[in-house]
Amino acid sequence: MKFSSPALKFETETSLASKAHRQIIVAAAVEAGAHASWADKLANGTLTDADVLGVAVKYTVAVNK
């Protein structure tokens, strides 16, 4: 993944490393219409960084339309 700045890269990596941030992202995405299986993946440890970024981007855009 390419980042527009070192600060954005650092912030993204920090957020992905935080279990609390991952929970917030997934909970918000599920509330916005994402399938509940994302929460299951988070709970069982199979949610990847790419998954988190994907649901964050998709459902942030959906909510802000």
C-alpha positions in Angstrom: 0.0 0.0 0.0 1.3 3.5 -0.9 0.8 6.4 1.5 0.8 10.1 0.6 3.0 10.9 3.6 5.0 9.2 6.3 2.6 10.6 9.0 -0.4 9.0 7.3 1.5 5.7 7.1 2.4 5.9 10.8 -1.2 6.8 11.8 -2.7 3.9 9.7 -0.2 1.4 11.1 -0.9 2.5 14.6 -4.6 2.2 14.2 -4.3 -1.3 12.7 -2.2 -2.4 15.6 -4.8 -1.3 18.1 -7.4 -3.9 19.0 -9.7 -1.1 20.2 -9.5 0.7 16.9 -10.2 -2.5 15.0 -13.2 -3.1 17.1 -14.5 0.4 16.6 -14.0 0.2 12.8 -15.8 -3.2 12.5 -18.7 -2.2 14.8 -19.2 1.0 12.8 -19.1 -0.9 9.5 -21.6 -3.5 10.7 -23.9 -0.8 12.0 -23.6 0.9 8.6 -24.7 -2.3 6.8 -21.6 -4.5 6.6 -22.3 -8.2 7.1 -22.0 -9.4 10.7 -19.4 -11.9 9.6 -16.8 -9.1 9.9 -17.4 -9.1 13.6 -17.0 -12.8 13.7 -13.7 -12.6 11.9 -12.6 -10.0 14.4 -13.6 -12.2 17.3 -11.9 -15.3 16.0 -8.7 -13.5 14.9 -9.0 -14.0 11.2 -9.6 -10.4 10.2 -6.6 -9.1 8.3 -5.3 -5.5 8.1 -6.5 -5.4 4.5 -10.0 -6.4 5.7 -10.0 -3.7 8.3 -8.9 -1.1 5.7 -11.5 -2.3 3.2 -14.5 -2.2 5.5 -13.3 1.2 6.9 -13.1 2.7 3.5 -16.2 1.1 2.0 -18.5 1.9 4.9 -17.0 5.3 5.7 -17.9 6.3 2.1 -21.4 4.7 2.4 -22.1 6.6 5.6 -20.9 9.9 4.3 -22.9 9.9 1.1 
